[in-house]
Amino acid sequence: MAYAEFSSAMPVAGSAYSFGSVVYGEIIGWILGWGLILEYFLAVSAEATGFASYFNNNILAAIGFNIPKVLQNGPMQGGIVNITGVVITLLVGLLALMGTNFSKKIENFAVLVKIGIILLFIVVGVFYIKSSNYVPFYPKQFHTTPFGLGGISTAAATVFFAFMGFDALASNSAETINPNKNMAKGILGTVLIAAVLYVGFSLVLTGMVHYSLLNVDDPAALAFSMVHLNFMNKAITIGALFGIFTAMVTMVIGSSRLVYSLGRDGLISKKMGKINYKTGIPTSAVWLAVIIQAIFAGIVPLTQLVSLINAGTLVAFTFISFGIIPLRHRKDIKNTGYKMPLYPYLPILAGLMSIYFIIMLPNVTKIAVVGWLAIGIVIYFVYGIHHSRLQNEE
């Protein structure tokens, strides 16, 4: 809701970076932008790694083509490079360079396929639910460590990874028709639809197979194999590939717009802030983002990537939630579109909940993110503040 109000009031590229710069000042905006760089870059790399796993183990293996193990994993897993992860990242980057209209058509088709397969899983799987798998719905051991409220909160902090897409939507608000109305509809609508699909999928999955057996890389495929519907595994694989692909397209476009915004404002090289006027695409920003994302996808394991993503996201969520209060007091920003309800209580509650989820993240993740933000602060005072468009104008 906070993102929807900001996007309605300020339809500009850059998402939390641009919003934070306006309501808090440039240095906070930079910190948020720097945190989002971590989020976007690692998210695309994590998605590429997941795509590679599905593609190598299900598509290539099915046709008898096996990539050598040293080309399926990075150095941290005893290999050389995850070549499939690198290739899919570069292909998505090329798609992003073709313009939003073209990529939108491809992504719309992929989204329809993805949602169709999720619905197919729910419709077919509901006939194989065993009510005994739901009893007790909240198992006794969940009242103790590492379960209980702490375990649920840690899991909830991790689940933020699945809802990061609306931040990418906010990054593209400058390219949206009638953003005052359409951005709020797009952000709130996608979150609602995603939540309904996630809950429906999870309920059916845990009804088909006891939760204690689902700690595997392909739980949906496991569920169908346990009810002897192995042919459905192919549909699940296709759905997973389409789902990861659409997420990558969204995040690559969002990350390039963030890099473009930082370059436009002089906080990083101004070359990143230039647009190809033939295509309307920030070409340099796209290539920088994609090359870094491809490198991470090629050498860093999926688990290492995912553990760092949510912290940067939650930092941005915290500032944006609290930022609704100073936004409402800005007389120079007129918002005739969507406004967050129950002001100021809901923004404060959202900000406090984000802080709580940050606290519940693993300590190693918090240390790594603090280190990343510290590097960002050093970069700002060494380079950004001296080349900032805002500072030069003043």
C-alpha positions as CSV (number, residue, x, y, z in Angstrom):
1,M,0.0,0.0,0.0
2,A,2.9,2.4,0.8
3,Y,4.5,1.7,-2.5
4,A,1.2,2.2,-4.3
5,E,0.8,5.6,-2.7
6,F,4.4,6.7,-3.5
7,S,4.0,5.5,-7.1
8,S,0.8,7.4,-7.5
9,A,2.2,10.6,-6.0
10,M,5.6,10.3,-7.7
11,P,5.6,8.3,-10.9
12,V,9.3,8.3,-11.5
13,A,12.0,5.7,-12.2
14,G,14.0,4.4,-9.3
15,S,11.4,3.1,-6.8
16,A,12.5,3.4,-3.2
17,Y,15.6,5.3,-4.2
18,S,13.7,8.1,-5.8
19,F,11.0,8.1,-3.1
20,G,13.5,8.1,-0.3
21,S,15.5,10.9,-1.9
22,V,12.5,13.1,-2.0
23,V,11.1,12.6,1.5
24,Y,14.3,11.9,3.5
25,G,17.1,13.5,1.5
26,E,19.7,12.3,-0.9
27,I,21.9,10.3,1.5
28,I,19.0,8.1,2.7
29,G,17.8,7.8,-0.9
30,W,21.3,6.6,-1.9
31,I,21.4,4.0,1.0
32,L,18.0,2.7,-0.1
33,G,19.1,2.6,-3.7
34,W,22.3,0.8,-2.7
35,G,20.3,-1.7,-0.7
36,L,18.0,-2.3,-3.7
37,I,21.0,-2.9,-6.0
38,L,21.9,-5.8,-3.7
39,E,18.2,-7.0,-3.8
40,Y,17.8,-6.7,-7.6
41,F,21.2,-8.0,-8.7
42,L,21.1,-11.0,-6.3
43,A,17.4,-11.7,-7.1
44,V,18.1,-12.1,-10.8
45,S,21.1,-14.2,-10.1
46,A,19.1,-16.5,-7.7
47,E,16.3,-16.8,-10.2
48,A,18.8,-17.7,-13.0
49,T,20.4,-20.3,-10.7
50,G,17.0,-21.8,-10.1
51,F,16.1,-21.8,-13.8
52,A,19.4,-23.6,-14.6
53,S,18.6,-26.3,-12.0
54,Y,15.2,-27.0,-13.5
55,F,16.4,-26.7,-17.1
56,N,19.4,-29.0,-16.7
57,N,17.7,-31.6,-14.6
58,N,14.4,-31.8,-16.4
59,I,14.6,-30.5,-20.0
60,L,18.2,-31.3,-21.0
61,A,18.3,-34.6,-19.1
62,A,15.0,-35.7,-20.8
63,I,16.6,-35.4,-24.2
64,G,19.8,-37.1,-23.1
65,F,22.0,-34.1,-23.1
66,N,24.0,-33.7,-19.8
67,I,26.1,-30.7,-19.2
68,P,29.3,-31.6,-17.4
69,K,29.0,-31.1,-13.6
70,V,31.8,-28.5,-13.6
71,L,29.7,-26.3,-15.9
72,Q,26.6,-26.7,-13.7
73,N,28.1,-25.3,-10.5
74,G,30.3,-22.4,-9.5
75,P,33.7,-22.7,-7.7
76,M,31.9,-22.7,-4.2
77,Q,30.3,-26.0,-5.2
78,G,33.3,-27.6,-6.8
79,G,32.6,-26.6,-10.3
80,I,33.8,-23.8,-12.7
81,V,30.7,-21.9,-13.7
82,N,27.0,-22.4,-13.9
83,I,26.9,-21.9,-17.6
84,T,23.1,-22.2,-18.0
85,G,22.6,-19.5,-15.4
86,V,24.9,-17.2,-17.2
87,V,23.3,-17.8,-20.6
88,I,19.7,-17.3,-19.4
89,T,20.6,-14.1,-17.7
90,L,22.2,-12.7,-20.9
91,L,19.2,-13.8,-23.0
92,V,16.9,-11.9,-20.6
93,G,19.1,-8.9,-20.8
94,L,18.9,-9.0,-24.6
95,L,15.1,-9.2,-24.3
96,A,15.1,-6.1,-22.0
97,L,17.1,-4.2,-24.6
98,M,14.3,-4.7,-27.2
99,G,12.1,-2.3,-25.3
100,T,9.2,-2.6,-22.9
101,N,6.5,-3.1,-25.5
102,F,8.2,-6.2,-26.9
103,S,9.3,-7.7,-23.6
104,K,5.7,-7.0,-22.3
105,K,4.2,-9.2,-25.0
106,I,6.6,-12.0,-24.2
107,E,6.1,-11.7,-20.5
108,N,2.3,-11.5,-20.7
109,F,2.3,-14.8,-22.6
110,A,4.7,-16.4,-20.0
111,V,2.5,-15.1,-17.1
112,L,-0.6,-16.7,-18.6
113,V,1.2,-20.0,-19.0
114,K,2.6,-19.8,-15.4
115,I,-0.8,-19.0,-13.8
116,G,-2.5,-21.6,-15.9
117,I,-0.2,-24.3,-14.6
118,I,-0.5,-23.2,-11.0
119,L,-4.3,-23.4,-11.4
120,L,-3.9,-26.8,-13.0
121,F,-1.9,-28.0,-10.0
122,I,-4.6,-26.7,-7.6
123,V,-7.5,-28.1,-9.5
124,V,-5.9,-31.5,-10.0
125,G,-4.2,-31.7,-6.6
126,V,-7.4,-30.9,-4.6
127,F,-8.8,-34.3,-5.5
128,Y,-5.7,-36.0,-3.8
129,I,-5.8,-34.1,-0.5
130,K,-5.7,-36.2,2.6
131,S,-7.4,-34.3,5.5
132,S,-5.1,-36.2,7.9
133,N,-2.2,-34.2,6.6
134,Y,-3.8,-31.0,8.1
135,V,-4.2,-32.5,11.6
136,P,-2.9,-31.0,13.7
137,F,-3.0,-27.8,11.6
138,Y,-0.4,-26.3,14.0
139,P,1.8,-29.2,15.2
140,K,2.8,-29.3,18.8
141,Q,6.5,-29.1,18.1
142,F,5.9,-25.7,16.4
143,H,5.5,-24.2,19.9
144,T,9.2,-24.8,20.6
145,T,12.5,-23.6,19.1
146,P,13.3,-23.5,16.1
147,F,9.6,-23.4,15.4
148,G,7.0,-21.3,17.2
149,L,6.5,-17.6,16.7
150,G,10.2,-17.2,16.0
151,G,10.3,-19.8,13.4
152,I,7.2,-18.5,11.7
153,S,8.6,-15.0,11.7
154,T,11.9,-16.1,10.2
155,A,10.0,-18.0,7.5
156,A,7.9,-14.9,6.9
157,A,11.0,-12.8,6.5
158,T,12.3,-15.3,3.9
159,V,9.0,-15.3,2.0
160,F,9.5,-11.7,1.2
161,F,11.6,-12.9,-1.7
162,A,8.4,-14.1,-3.4
163,F,6.7,-10.6,-3.3
164,M,9.6,-8.5,-4.5
165,G,8.0,-7.9,-7.9
166,F,5.9,-4.9,-6.8
167,D,9.1,-3.0,-6.1
168,A,10.1,-3.6,-9.7
169,L,6.7,-2.4,-10.8
170,A,7.3,0.9,-8.9
171,S,10.6,1.2,-10.7
172,N,8.8,1.3,-14.0
173,S,6.1,3.9,-13.0
174,A,7.6,6.6,-15.2
175,E,6.8,4.4,-18.2
176,T,3.2,3.7,-17.2
177,I,0.1,5.2,-18.8
178,N,-1.9,7.2,-16.3
179,P,0.3,6.2,-13.3
180,N,-1.7,8.0,-10.7
181,K,-4.4,5.4,-11.1
182,N,-2.8,2.4,-12.8
183,M,0.2,2.0,-10.6
184,A,-1.9,1.5,-7.5
185,K,-4.1,-1.0,-9.3
186,G,-1.1,-2.9,-10.7
187,I,0.8,-3.1,-7.4
188,L,-2.1,-4.0,-5.1
189,G,-3.7,-6.3,-7.7
190,T,-0.5,-8.3,-8.3
191,V,0.2,-8.7,-4.6
192,L,-3.4,-9.9,-4.0
193,I,-3.4,-12.3,-6.9
194,A,0.0,-13.6,-5.9
195,A,-1.0,-14.1,-2.3
196,V,-4.2,-16.0,-3.3
197,L,-2.2,-18.3,-5.6
198,Y,0.6,-18.9,-3.1
199,V,-1.9,-19.8,-0.3
200,G,-4.0,-22.0,-2.6
201,F,-0.9,-23.8,-3.9
202,S,0.5,-24.3,-0.4
203,L,-2.8,-25.6,1.0
204,V,-3.1,-28.2,-1.8
205,L,0.5,-29.2,-1.6
206,T,0.5,-29.8,2.2
207,G,-2.8,-31.6,1.8
208,M,-1.3,-34.0,-0.7
209,V,1.9,-34.6,1.1
210,H,2.7,-34.3,4.8
211,Y,4.7,-31.1,5.4
212,S,7.6,-33.0,7.0
213,L,8.4,-34.6,3.6
214,L,8.5,-31.4,1.6
215,N,12.0,-30.2,2.3
216,V,13.1,-30.9,-1.2
217,D,14.0,-28.9,-4.3
218,D,10.9,-29.9,-6.2
219,P,8.1,-30.4,-3.7
220,A,5.3,-30.1,-6.4
221,A,6.9,-32.8,-8.5
222,L,7.2,-35.0,-5.4
223,A,3.5,-34.5,-4.6
224,F,2.4,-35.7,-8.0
225,S,4.9,-38.7,-7.9
226,M,3.4,-39.8,-4.6
227,V,-0.1,-39.9,-6.0
228,H,1.2,-41.6,-9.2
229,L,0.6,-38.6,-11.5
230,N,4.2,-38.5,-12.9
231,F,3.0,-37.0,-16.2
232,M,2.1,-33.8,-14.3
233,N,5.8,-33.3,-13.5
234,K,6.4,-32.1,-17.1
235,A,3.7,-29.4,-16.7
236,I,5.1,-28.4,-13.3
237,T,8.6,-28.0,-14.9
238,I,7.2,-25.9,-17.7
239,G,5.4,-23.7,-15.1
240,A,8.5,-23.3,-13.0
241,L,10.6,-22.3,-16.0
242,F,8.0,-19.8,-17.2
243,G,7.6,-18.5,-13.7
244,I,11.3,-17.9,-13.1
245,F,11.6,-16.4,-16.6
246,T,8.9,-13.8,-16.0
247,A,10.4,-12.9,-12.6
248,M,13.8,-12.4,-14.2
249,V,12.5,-10.1,-16.9
250,T,10.7,-8.0,-14.3
251,M,13.8,-7.8,-12.1
252,V,16.2,-7.1,-14.9
253,I,14.1,-4.2,-16.2
254,G,13.6,-2.9,-12.6
255,S,17.3,-3.1,-11.8
256,S,18.3,-1.3,-15.0
257,R,15.9,1.5,-14.2
258,L,17.4,1.8,-10.7
259,V,21.0,1.9,-12.1
260,Y,19.7,4.5,-14.7
261,S,18.3,6.7,-11.9
262,L,21.5,6.6,-9.9
263,G,23.5,7.5,-13.0
264,R,21.1,10.2,-13.9
265,D,21.5,11.8,-10.5
266,G,25.3,11.5,-10.7
267,L,25.7,9.2,-7.7
268,I,27.4,6.6,-10.0
269,S,28.9,7.1,-13.5
270,K,26.7,9.5,-15.5
271,K,27.1,7.1,-18.5
272,M,24.6,4.9,-16.7
273,G,22.0,7.7,-16.8
274,K,21.9,8.0,-20.5
275,I,19.0,6.7,-22.7
276,N,19.1,5.3,-26.2
277,Y,16.6,7.7,-27.8
278,K,15.7,5.3,-30.6
279,T,14.5,2.6,-28.1
280,G,13.9,4.6,-25.0
281,I,16.1,2.1,-23.1
282,P,19.0,2.9,-20.7
283,T,21.3,0.6,-22.7
284,S,24.4,1.1,-20.5
285,A,22.4,0.6,-17.3
286,V,20.9,-2.7,-18.7
287,W,24.3,-4.1,-19.7
288,L,25.9,-3.2,-16.4
289,A,23.1,-4.8,-14.4
290,V,23.0,-7.9,-16.6
291,I,26.8,-8.5,-16.7
292,I,27.0,-8.3,-12.9
293,Q,23.9,-10.5,-12.5
294,A,25.3,-13.1,-14.9
295,I,28.6,-13.2,-13.0
296,F,26.8,-13.9,-9.7
297,A,24.6,-16.5,-11.4
298,G,27.6,-18.3,-12.7
299,I,29.7,-18.5,-9.5
300,V,27.5,-18.1,-6.4
301,P,25.2,-20.9,-5.1
302,L,21.5,-20.3,-4.8
303,T,21.3,-20.6,-1.0
304,Q,24.0,-18.0,-0.6
305,L,22.1,-15.6,-2.9
306,V,18.7,-15.9,-1.4
307,S,19.9,-15.4,2.2
308,L,21.1,-11.9,1.4
309,I,18.2,-10.6,-0.8
310,N,15.4,-10.2,1.8
311,A,17.4,-7.9,4.2
312,G,18.0,-5.2,1.6
313,T,14.3,-5.5,0.6
314,L,13.1,-5.1,4.2
315,V,15.3,-2.1,4.8
316,A,13.6,-0.4,1.8
317,F,10.2,-1.5,3.1
318,T,10.9,0.1,6.5
319,F,11.8,3.5,5.1
320,I,9.0,3.5,2.5
321,S,6.4,2.6,5.1
322,F,7.4,5.3,7.5
323,G,8.0,7.7,4.6
324,I,4.2,8.0,4.0
325,I,4.1,10.4,7.0
326,P,6.5,13.0,5.6
327,L,5.0,12.4,2.1
328,R,1.6,13.5,3.4
329,H,3.1,16.7,4.8
330,R,4.7,17.7,1.5
331,K,2.6,20.6,0.1
332,D,4.5,20.5,-3.2
333,I,3.5,16.9,-4.0
334,K,-0.1,16.6,-5.0
335,N,-1.5,13.1,-5.0
336,T,-5.0,12.8,-6.5
337,G,-4.7,9.0,-6.8
338,Y,-4.4,6.2,-4.3
339,K,-3.7,6.9,-0.6
340,M,-2.8,4.4,2.1
341,P,-5.8,3.8,4.4
342,L,-5.8,4.1,8.2
343,Y,-3.2,6.9,8.2
344,P,-0.9,7.2,10.2
345,Y,-1.5,3.9,12.0
346,L,-1.1,1.5,9.1
347,P,2.2,3.1,7.8
348,I,3.7,2.9,11.3
349,L,2.6,-0.7,11.8
350,A,4.0,-1.7,8.4
351,G,7.4,0.0,9.3
352,L,7.5,-1.7,12.7
353,M,6.7,-5.1,11.2
354,S,9.5,-4.6,8.7
355,I,12.0,-3.9,11.5
356,Y,10.8,-7.0,13.3
357,F,11.4,-9.1,10.3
358,I,14.9,-7.7,9.9
359,I,15.6,-8.7,13.5
360,M,14.4,-12.2,12.8
361,L,16.8,-12.7,9.9
362,P,19.9,-14.9,10.5
363,N,22.8,-13.0,12.2
364,V,25.2,-13.7,9.3
365,T,22.7,-12.1,6.9
366,K,22.4,-9.0,9.0
367,I,26.2,-8.7,9.3
368,A,26.6,-9.0,5.6
369,V,24.0,-6.4,4.8
370,V,25.4,-4.0,7.3
371,G,28.8,-4.4,5.6
372,W,27.2,-3.8,2.2
373,L,25.5,-0.6,3.4
374,A,28.7,0.6,5.0
375,I,30.4,0.2,1.6
376,G,27.6,2.2,0.0
377,I,28.1,5.0,2.5
378,V,31.8,5.1,1.7
379,I,31.1,5.3,-2.0
380,Y,28.6,8.1,-1.4
381,F,31.1,10.3,0.4
382,V,34.1,9.4,-1.8
383,Y,32.3,9.7,-5.2
384,G,28.6,10.3,-5.1
385,I,28.4,13.6,-3.1
386,H,31.0,15.2,-5.3
387,H,29.3,14.3,-8.6
388,S,25.7,14.5,-7.4
389,R,23.4,16.5,-9.7
390,L,21.5,17.7,-6.6
391,Q,24.7,18.9,-4.8
392,N,25.9,20.7,-8.0
393,E,22.6,22.5,-8.4
394,E,22.8,23.8,-4.9
